[in-house]
């Protein structure tokens, strides 16, 4: 099937941009991240919007009664080809850090700004309109193509747990929530809480999710000015308001902690430097702060899929107890329990801390010469002409982990420029155009049996 590139990149792309703006304007982050909590109305609104859009294109649609997931089908093939997306986003964080309100999308300097533009609403909408183009041009796939929309990817993954427990699994497919050309491996992800009881005369609070670097934390207690002085000398932004010290860092995706500045660990380091005694203060300042691999705790954990990384997302210290979370990305060939969680649990006993494992997310590892990787690489090379790029491994965790034979295919082109989970999240308009072209041609080549070896 020939693609009318000019039409795709004008009429269809322009419509996709407008629809992306509409769903970015909906603040679809979970307000209550406890497992079992109802799906927020804003997330329901985005799911409703996408499902109605797909239905208007002639697709067969479904929304679960509890709104944990929805899907839209095209075609009548015996096998199911899945394109698995998510419609929830991470919270916007400190609104003063946004140059433009996070849920008021704007195009500026060739970039579309707003929370979710890259993760994952922009890529999701490019896939929806790739399929619309094919439907409008009477494309007949050998597979049934199913767009699956999840609603809790950034938190509990209850959406895909529910889908897998109730619906038909895909025979093959991709997730547009990783990197190009294709992701052959994704690390284990362990979310843990370090908790304990300890009497103190200060309070600390900051962070909302496990998987983003803590960028704003408040402190109420003694030695505020001494702490502030230490942080100022280290070029860490601070201010005092209502007898509280606020420490400002830089947000970053949990898989890339080195790209952020953790306000929480800087605060605890400063507290340690001015002589404040507390087990969490001592542990973090000595074993966590600026050591994203926690070498003194874990040793050298690294393989071909990368090095272990950790980030703190949530901290809460009261006069009686404390909680400090770690989002740990673990190389594929290691055992997350034996090599990481058990080792950490034993290590923190000397600080009278307890480790609570919130979740352990499986790793993914496809051999680079596996059929799945070869198929996707072949398509990417045919579409882009890029014969140099190699399959990559990432620390991020995508919905490719939800069922077999699913792999992360795009949507980032340059991981070094990632804005996922960051303030002023954006996606380049030119990259969105590349996406819609790549995905349109890829759907053709991946859903016709004789197109790929």
N, C-alpha and C positions, 0 to 999 in steps of 0.2 A: 504494500500500500504506500503510495507516495504522499508525503506531507506537504501541504501548502504552507511553507514556513512563514511567508509574509502575512497570511491570514492568521495563523496561529499566534504570531508575535505582535499582532495589532488587536484585532477584534476580541479574540479569546483571552489574550494576556491582559488587556485593559479591563475586561470584565472580571477577571480573576483578581486583579489588584483592588478593584472596588469592593468585591466580596471579602477580601482579606481585611480591608479596613473595617468593614462592618463587624467582623467577629473579633478583631483586636480591640475594638471599642467596648467589648463585653468583658468585664473583669472576672474571668473564669478561674480564679484560684480558690482552693479549698480554705474555708474559714476555720473549720474544725477538722484537724488531720487525724483524729482518732479513727481507727478501723471500725467500720460499722456505722459511722455517722452518715446521715442522708446526703445525697448529692446536692450541692448548693444550687440555688435558682439560677445564678449567672452561668454556671456550667450547663445546666439544663437548657438555658436559652441558646447557647452556642450549638449544642447538639441538635436542638429543634431546627435551628437555622440551616445547618449543614444537611440534615436529613431532608428538609423541605426543598432545598436547592437540588439535591440529587433526584428527588422524586419528580421535580419539574423537568428534569432532563430525560425522564423516561425510565429511571431505575426503580427496581423493587426495593422497598425500604422497610426497616424494622427498628424500633426503639424498645429496649427492655423496660418493663414496668417501673423499675426502680431507677432508671436512667443511668445505670452504670456503664452501658455501652449502647451503641447503635450500629447499623450497617446498611450498605446500599449495594445491590447486585446488578450486574449487567452480563448478559450472555446466558447460554444454556448448556455449557460444557459439563461433562461428568466430573471433572477435576476442578478444584477450587484454587484460584490464584488470589492471594490476599495482599492488600496494601494497607498496612496497619498504622494509624495515625493517633495522635492524642490532642484533645481540645482544651485540657486544663493547662494552666501556666503556674510558674512560681509567683509568690507574692511580689508586689512592686517594691517593698522595703521602704526606705526613707524617701518620701516623695520630694523632699527638697534637693535630692541628688539628681533628679530628672530635669533635663533642659526643657523638655516638653512633657506635659502630663502623660503617664504611661498608657492610659487608655483613651487617648485622643490621638490616633495615628496621624502622622504627618510625613510627607515626602519632602526631603530637603537634601540638597547636594547629591542627588542621585541615590538616596538611601530612604527606605521606609522605616520609620522609627515607631516603637511601641512595644509593650510587653507581649511577647508571643509572636512577633513578626518572623523570628527565625525558629523559635522553639515552641510550638511546631505548627503554628497556624498558617504561616506563609507557604512552607512546603506542602502542607495538607491541601491548601486551596489550589496550588499548582497541579497537584494530582487530580483533584476533582475536575478541573477544567481541561486537563489532558484527556481525561475520559470523556468529557462532554464533546470535545473535538472529534474523538473517534466515534462516538455515538452518532453525532450529526453527519458523519461521513460513512455511516452504515458499516463500520468495522465489525467483523464477525470472529470473535476469538474462539479458540478450541477449549479454553477454560471458561468457567464462570468467574468473572472478576468481582471481587468483593472488597469494597472500601469499608474498613472497620474503624470506628471512632471510639477511643477510650476516654475516660473522664477522670482518671486518678493516677496517671503515669508519674507525676511529680511527687506523689506521696505514697499511697498504700498498694497500688496495682490491683485493687479489688475489682476494677473493671475487667481486666483480662482474666483474672481468676474466675470471675463469673462467666465470662464468655467461654472460656475453655471448658468449664463444667457443664455448660448447657448447649453449646452450639457445635457445628461442624468445624473441625480443624482444617486449616489450609494445607494443600499439598505442596505449595511453593509460594513464594512471595517475598516482599521486602518492606522495610520500614524507612520512610524518608526523614529520619531523625538522627542520623549519624554523619558520615563523611563520605565524600567521593575519593577514589573511585568505588571502593567497596570495603566494608569492615569485616575482616576475617576472624577477629577475636575481640571479645569484650571481657574485661576483668570481672572477678567476683566483686560484689559490693556488700559490705557489712555495716549496718547502722547499729551503733551501740550507745548506751548511756552509762556514764560514770557517775555513781550516786553515793552519797554518804550523809551522815549526821555529824554536825560539828557546831558548837556554840561560837558565835562571832557577833560583832557589833556593826556589821555592814551588810548591804544588799547589792546584788548585781543582777541585771536582767538584759537579755538581748537575743535576737534571732527568732526565726519562725519555722524553719525547715532544716532537716538534716543535710540536704545536698547543695547547700550554697554557703560560701564563706561568710561568716558573721561580720557585718560591716558597721554595725552601730550597737553600742552597749552602754548602759547607764550604771553609774556607781554612786551609792549613797553611804557615807561613812566617814571615818577619820582620815586625815592626811590628804585631803582632796588636792590641796595646792602643791604638795610635794609630788604626788602622782602626776599631776598635770605638768609640772616642771620637767619631770623625766621624759614624758611623752613629747612635749614640745621640743626638747633637745634632740629627740629622735625623729622629728618631722612628722609626728602623728597628730592629726587634727583633733582638737578638743574644744569643748566649751562648757561653761557652768550655767545651769538654769534651775531655779527652784531648789537650791542647795544640793543639786545632783551634778556629777561630772559625766558628760557624754563624750565617748570616744568614737571617732569616725574612722573607718577603714575603707576598703574597696571591695565590693562584692565580686564574686567569681563563681563559676560552676564548680561543684564539688569535685569533679575529676581534674580540675586545673587549679589547685589551691595556690600554686606559686604565682598565678596571675592576679591574685587578690592580696588584700592586706587585712588580716584578721584583727578586728578591733578587740575581740575578747582576749586573745593570747597576749596582745600588747598591754592591755590593762593589767592582767595577772602578772606579767613580767615586771611592770612598773611597781605593782604592789609588793612584790617580792624584794625589789631593789630598795624600797623605803622601809622595809622591816616589818611588814604585816604578815603575821603567822597564820597559815591556814593550809590544810593538806592539798586542796585543789590549787592554791596559789603556788605552792612548792612544786607539785607534780608538773603542772603545765609550763611553768617558767623554766624548769630544768629539762623536760623530756618532750615537750610538744612545740613550744614557741620556735618558729622559723625552721623547724626540722620536720618537713612534710612527710618524711619517710619514718620518723621516730626510730632512728637507727639504734639508739641506746636501749630501746625496748625490744624491737623486733630483729635487730641484726640486718644484714644486707639481703632483703627480699626482692629479687629481680629476675626476670627471664625475658624471652624475646617479645613478650607482650607489654613490657615496661616494668617500672619500679612501683612498689607499694606507695600509696599516697594517703594522707589523712587530712580532713578539714573539720573544724568545729562550726556547727550551725547554730546550736541553741545553748545558752547558758542561763542558769537561774540559781542564785545563791540567796538564801534567807538567813535570818538570825539562828536558825536551827539546822538547816539541811542544805543540800546543793545537788545540782544536776548539770552535767557537761556532756554534750553529745559529740560523737565522732562518726564521720562518714568515711569509711575505709575502702579504698579501691585496691584489690589484691590481684597480683599477676595470676594468670590462668592455671599454671602448673602447681600452684601451692594449695594446701588445704586451709580454707578460711577458719575452720574451727581449731585444728591442732596448731597451725603455724601462726595464727593471729589472735583469735578471740581467747583461746585458753592461755596463751602466753601473756596476753595483756591482763587477763584476770589474775593470774599468779603474780604478775609484777606489781599491780596496784594494791595488793593486800598489805604491803608495808605502809601504805598511806591510809589504811582502814577504809578503803573504798570498795564498792561492790560494782560488778559489771553486769548490766542488763542488756542482753542481745535483743534488739527490737526486730531485726530482720536480717536474713542473709539471702542475697539475690544471686542466682546461679551465674556462672561464667558461660561464655560461648567460645567455642574454638572449632573453626573449620580449617582443615588442611588447605594450604594455598592452591594445591592442585585438585581439590575436591570438585565434584561436578557443579555444586552450587556456586562456588567462587568463580570457576571457569566460565560459567554461563553469564554471570553478571559482568565479569571483566570483559568478555567478548562483546557484550552489548555496549558497555561504556566505551570501548575502543572504537567500535563501528560508528557510534553516534558522535563522539567527540574528536576522533582522530588522535587521541592521546595514547601513545604506545609506551610512554616512559613511566607513568605513575604505577605504583605497586599497591596491592591490597595492604590495608593498615590495621593495626590493633589500637583500641581506645580504652580509656578508663571509664567512659560514660556507659550507662546501662540503658539499652533501648528495648522496645517491645519485641525485638527479635528473640529475646529470651523466653517469650511466652509460649512458643510452640516450635516443633522441629521444622527444618528447611526454610526458615525465615531468616533474612539477613539484612543488615543495615546498609542501605544504598543511598548515599547523599544524606543531608542536603548541603552540608558545609563543603566549601572548596578549599578553605585555608584555615586549619585548626588554630594557627597562631593569631588569627584575627577574630577568634570566636567572641561573640557578645552574648551567648546564651547565659541566662541567669544574672547578667550584669545590668547595671543601670544604663539607661539610654540604649537599650537593645535595639539593634537595627539589622536589616538585610539589604544588600545592594540590589538595586533594580536590575542591573545587568545580570546579576547572579540568579535572580528570580526568572529572568528570561531564559537563561541557560537551563534552569531546572525544568521549566514547562516543555522545552524542546527535548531535553534528555528523557524525561519521563514519558512523553507522548510516544517517542520512537521506541523506548524500551518496553512499554506495555505491548506494543505490536510484536516486537521480537521475542518477548518472553512468554506470550500467551498463544503463539502459533507453534505447534509441536515441531514442525520441520525447519524452523528458523534458526535454531541453536543446536550445536552438536550435542 
